[in-house]
Amino acid sequence: TEVDENSIHPVLNRLRERDLVRHREPYWAIGDLDVVRDAYVFASTASFLNDELGAESREEWVSSDDG
């Protein structure tokens, strides 16, 4: 994968905090299925919208601020 070997544990911990995985030493497993499904739907929707409309740019949001 493209994930740095030294960042795997922190990534898994962040996923665990979101209930996407669970940990029973020394194993990791998929977390709450509803939470995982919702995360997948969100990611696939965001990907579809990026493909259709283009990715959002933070710089464009900041520069369009009227305040």
Phi and psi in radians as a Rosetta constraint file:
Dihedral C 1 N 2 CA 2 C 2 CIRCULARHARMONIC -1.634 0.35
Dihedral N 2 CA 2 C 2 N 3 CIRCULARHARMONIC 0.113 0.35
Dihedral C 2 N 3 CA 3 C 3 CIRCULARHARMONIC -1.480 0.35
Dihedral N 3 CA 3 C 3 N 4 CIRCULARHARMONIC 2.248 0.35
Dihedral C 3 N 4 CA 4 C 4 CIRCULARHARMONIC -1.065 0.35
Dihedral N 4 CA 4 C 4 N 5 CIRCULARHARMONIC 2.326 0.35
Dihedral C 4 N 5 CA 5 C 5 CIRCULARHARMONIC -0.961 0.35
Dihedral N 5 CA 5 C 5 N 6 CIRCULARHARMONIC -0.598 0.35
Dihedral C 5 N 6 CA 6 C 6 CIRCULARHARMONIC -1.312 0.35
Dihedral N 6 CA 6 C 6 N 7 CIRCULARHARMONIC -0.204 0.35
Dihedral C 6 N 7 CA 7 C 7 CIRCULARHARMONIC -1.815 0.35
Dihedral N 7 CA 7 C 7 N 8 CIRCULARHARMONIC 0.016 0.35
Dihedral C 7 N 8 CA 8 C 8 CIRCULARHARMONIC -1.097 0.35
Dihedral N 8 CA 8 C 8 N 9 CIRCULARHARMONIC -0.842 0.35
Dihedral C 8 N 9 CA 9 C 9 CIRCULARHARMONIC -1.095 0.35
Dihedral N 9 CA 9 C 9 N 10 CIRCULARHARMONIC -0.806 0.35
Dihedral C 9 N 10 CA 10 C 10 CIRCULARHARMONIC -1.072 0.35
Dihedral N 10 CA 10 C 10 N 11 CIRCULARHARMONIC -0.643 0.35
Dihedral C 10 N 11 CA 11 C 11 CIRCULARHARMONIC -1.134 0.35
Dihedral N 11 CA 11 C 11 N 12 CIRCULARHARMONIC -0.807 0.35
Dihedral C 11 N 12 CA 12 C 12 CIRCULARHARMONIC -1.070 0.35
Dihedral N 12 CA 12 C 12 N 13 CIRCULARHARMONIC -0.663 0.35
Dihedral C 12 N 13 CA 13 C 13 CIRCULARHARMONIC -1.120 0.35
Dihedral N 13 CA 13 C 13 N 14 CIRCULARHARMONIC -0.709 0.35
Dihedral C 13 N 14 CA 14 C 14 CIRCULARHARMONIC -1.128 0.35
Dihedral N 14 CA 14 C 14 N 15 CIRCULARHARMONIC -0.697 0.35
Dihedral C 14 N 15 CA 15 C 15 CIRCULARHARMONIC -1.121 0.35
Dihedral N 15 CA 15 C 15 N 16 CIRCULARHARMONIC -0.663 0.35
Dihedral C 15 N 16 CA 16 C 16 CIRCULARHARMONIC -1.139 0.35
Dihedral N 16 CA 16 C 16 N 17 CIRCULARHARMONIC -0.696 0.35
Dihedral C 16 N 17 CA 17 C 17 CIRCULARHARMONIC -1.055 0.35
Dihedral N 17 CA 17 C 17 N 18 CIRCULARHARMONIC -0.471 0.35
Dihedral C 17 N 18 CA 18 C 18 CIRCULARHARMONIC -1.691 0.35
Dihedral N 18 CA 18 C 18 N 19 CIRCULARHARMONIC 0.167 0.35
Dihedral C 18 N 19 CA 19 C 19 CIRCULARHARMONIC 1.087 0.35
Dihedral N 19 CA 19 C 19 N 20 CIRCULARHARMONIC 0.426 0.35
Dihedral C 19 N 20 CA 20 C 20 CIRCULARHARMONIC -1.512 0.35
Dihedral N 20 CA 20 C 20 N 21 CIRCULARHARMONIC -0.404 0.35
Dihedral C 20 N 21 CA 21 C 21 CIRCULARHARMONIC -2.418 0.35
Dihedral N 21 CA 21 C 21 N 22 CIRCULARHARMONIC 2.844 0.35
Dihedral C 21 N 22 CA 22 C 22 CIRCULARHARMONIC -2.271 0.35
Dihedral N 22 CA 22 C 22 N 23 CIRCULARHARMONIC 2.759 0.35
Dihedral C 22 N 23 CA 23 C 23 CIRCULARHARMONIC -2.259 0.35
Dihedral N 23 CA 23 C 23 N 24 CIRCULARHARMONIC 2.186 0.35
Dihedral C 23 N 24 CA 24 C 24 CIRCULARHARMONIC -2.269 0.35
Dihedral N 24 CA 24 C 24 N 25 CIRCULARHARMONIC 1.831 0.35
Dihedral C 24 N 25 CA 25 C 25 CIRCULARHARMONIC -0.741 0.35
Dihedral N 25 CA 25 C 25 N 26 CIRCULARHARMONIC 2.231 0.35
Dihedral C 25 N 26 CA 26 C 26 CIRCULARHARMONIC -1.700 0.35
Dihedral N 26 CA 26 C 26 N 27 CIRCULARHARMONIC 0.345 0.35
Dihedral C 26 N 27 CA 27 C 27 CIRCULARHARMONIC -1.831 0.35
Dihedral N 27 CA 27 C 27 N 28 CIRCULARHARMONIC 2.656 0.35
Dihedral C 27 N 28 CA 28 C 28 CIRCULARHARMONIC -2.067 0.35
Dihedral N 28 CA 28 C 28 N 29 CIRCULARHARMONIC 2.483 0.35
Dihedral C 28 N 29 CA 29 C 29 CIRCULARHARMONIC -2.452 0.35
Dihedral N 29 CA 29 C 29 N 30 CIRCULARHARMONIC 2.850 0.35
Dihedral C 29 N 30 CA 30 C 30 CIRCULARHARMONIC -1.048 0.35
Dihedral N 30 CA 30 C 30 N 31 CIRCULARHARMONIC 2.531 0.35
Dihedral C 30 N 31 CA 31 C 31 CIRCULARHARMONIC -1.555 0.35
Dihedral N 31 CA 31 C 31 N 32 CIRCULARHARMONIC -2.615 0.35
Dihedral C 31 N 32 CA 32 C 32 CIRCULARHARMONIC -1.012 0.35
Dihedral N 32 CA 32 C 32 N 33 CIRCULARHARMONIC 2.124 0.35
Dihedral C 32 N 33 CA 33 C 33 CIRCULARHARMONIC -1.102 0.35
Dihedral N 33 CA 33 C 33 N 34 CIRCULARHARMONIC -0.622 0.35
Dihedral C 33 N 34 CA 34 C 34 CIRCULARHARMONIC -1.152 0.35
Dihedral N 34 CA 34 C 34 N 35 CIRCULARHARMONIC -0.716 0.35
Dihedral C 34 N 35 CA 35 C 35 CIRCULARHARMONIC -1.158 0.35
Dihedral N 35 CA 35 C 35 N 36 CIRCULARHARMONIC -0.756 0.35
Dihedral C 35 N 36 CA 36 C 36 CIRCULARHARMONIC -1.096 0.35
Dihedral N 36 CA 36 C 36 N 37 CIRCULARHARMONIC -0.770 0.35
Dihedral C 36 N 37 CA 37 C 37 CIRCULARHARMONIC -1.065 0.35
Dihedral N 37 CA 37 C 37 N 38 CIRCULARHARMONIC -0.796 0.35
Dihedral C 37 N 38 CA 38 C 38 CIRCULARHARMONIC -1.080 0.35
Dihedral N 38 CA 38 C 38 N 39 CIRCULARHARMONIC -0.702 0.35
Dihedral C 38 N 39 CA 39 C 39 CIRCULARHARMONIC -1.132 0.35
Dihedral N 39 CA 39 C 39 N 40 CIRCULARHARMONIC -0.699 0.35
Dihedral C 39 N 40 CA 40 C 40 CIRCULARHARMONIC -1.131 0.35
Dihedral N 40 CA 40 C 40 N 41 CIRCULARHARMONIC -0.775 0.35
Dihedral C 40 N 41 CA 41 C 41 CIRCULARHARMONIC -1.074 0.35
Dihedral N 41 CA 41 C 41 N 42 CIRCULARHARMONIC -0.767 0.35
Dihedral C 41 N 42 CA 42 C 42 CIRCULARHARMONIC -1.054 0.35
Dihedral N 42 CA 42 C 42 N 43 CIRCULARHARMONIC -0.840 0.35
Dihedral C 42 N 43 CA 43 C 43 CIRCULARHARMONIC -1.116 0.35
Dihedral N 43 CA 43 C 43 N 44 CIRCULARHARMONIC -0.732 0.35
Dihedral C 43 N 44 CA 44 C 44 CIRCULARHARMONIC -1.222 0.35
Dihedral N 44 CA 44 C 44 N 45 CIRCULARHARMONIC -0.616 0.35
Dihedral C 44 N 45 CA 45 C 45 CIRCULARHARMONIC -1.155 0.35
Dihedral N 45 CA 45 C 45 N 46 CIRCULARHARMONIC -0.780 0.35
Dihedral C 45 N 46 CA 46 C 46 CIRCULARHARMONIC -1.076 0.35
Dihedral N 46 CA 46 C 46 N 47 CIRCULARHARMONIC -0.715 0.35
Dihedral C 46 N 47 CA 47 C 47 CIRCULARHARMONIC -1.108 0.35
Dihedral N 47 CA 47 C 47 N 48 CIRCULARHARMONIC -0.777 0.35
Dihedral C 47 N 48 CA 48 C 48 CIRCULARHARMONIC -1.049 0.35
Dihedral N 48 CA 48 C 48 N 49 CIRCULARHARMONIC -0.821 0.35
Dihedral C 48 N 49 CA 49 C 49 CIRCULARHARMONIC -1.127 0.35
Dihedral N 49 CA 49 C 49 N 50 CIRCULARHARMONIC -0.664 0.35
Dihedral C 49 N 50 CA 50 C 50 CIRCULARHARMONIC -1.088 0.35
Dihedral N 50 CA 50 C 50 N 51 CIRCULARHARMONIC -0.716 0.35
Dihedral C 50 N 51 CA 51 C 51 CIRCULARHARMONIC -1.144 0.35
Dihedral N 51 CA 51 C 51 N 52 CIRCULARHARMONIC -0.709 0.35
Dihedral C 51 N 52 CA 52 C 52 CIRCULARHARMONIC -1.384 0.35
Dihedral N 52 CA 52 C 52 N 53 CIRCULARHARMONIC -0.699 0.35
Dihedral C 52 N 53 CA 53 C 53 CIRCULARHARMONIC -1.981 0.35
Dihedral N 53 CA 53 C 53 N 54 CIRCULARHARMONIC -0.171 0.35
Dihedral C 53 N 54 CA 54 C 54 CIRCULARHARMONIC 1.579 0.35
Dihedral N 54 CA 54 C 54 N 55 CIRCULARHARMONIC 2.638 0.35
Dihedral C 54 N 55 CA 55 C 55 CIRCULARHARMONIC -1.197 0.35
Dihedral N 55 CA 55 C 55 N 56 CIRCULARHARMONIC 2.581 0.35
Dihedral C 55 N 56 CA 56 C 56 CIRCULARHARMONIC -1.323 0.35
Dihedral N 56 CA 56 C 56 N 57 CIRCULARHARMONIC 2.626 0.35
Dihedral C 56 N 57 CA 57 C 57 CIRCULARHARMONIC -2.058 0.35
Dihedral N 57 CA 57 C 57 N 58 CIRCULARHARMONIC 2.147 0.35
Dihedral C 57 N 58 CA 58 C 58 CIRCULARHARMONIC -1.036 0.35
Dihedral N 58 CA 58 C 58 N 59 CIRCULARHARMONIC -0.677 0.35
Dihedral C 58 N 59 CA 59 C 59 CIRCULARHARMONIC -1.056 0.35
Dihedral N 59 CA 59 C 59 N 60 CIRCULARHARMONIC -0.697 0.35
Dihedral C 59 N 60 CA 60 C 60 CIRCULARHARMONIC -1.129 0.35
Dihedral N 60 CA 60 C 60 N 61 CIRCULARHARMONIC -0.696 0.35
Dihedral C 60 N 61 CA 61 C 61 CIRCULARHARMONIC -1.115 0.35
Dihedral N 61 CA 61 C 61 N 62 CIRCULARHARMONIC -0.777 0.35
Dihedral C 61 N 62 CA 62 C 62 CIRCULARHARMONIC -1.159 0.35
Dihedral N 62 CA 62 C 62 N 63 CIRCULARHARMONIC -0.765 0.35
Dihedral C 62 N 63 CA 63 C 63 CIRCULARHARMONIC -1.223 0.35
Dihedral N 63 CA 63 C 63 N 64 CIRCULARHARMONIC -0.366 0.35
Dihedral C 63 N 64 CA 64 C 64 CIRCULARHARMONIC -1.567 0.35
Dihedral N 64 CA 64 C 64 N 65 CIRCULARHARMONIC -0.005 0.35
Dihedral C 64 N 65 CA 65 C 65 CIRCULARHARMONIC -1.163 0.35
Dihedral N 65 CA 65 C 65 N 66 CIRCULARHARMONIC 2.168 0.35
Dihedral C 65 N 66 CA 66 C 66 CIRCULARHARMONIC -1.471 0.35
Dihedral N 66 CA 66 C 66 N 67 CIRCULARHARMONIC -0.212 0.35
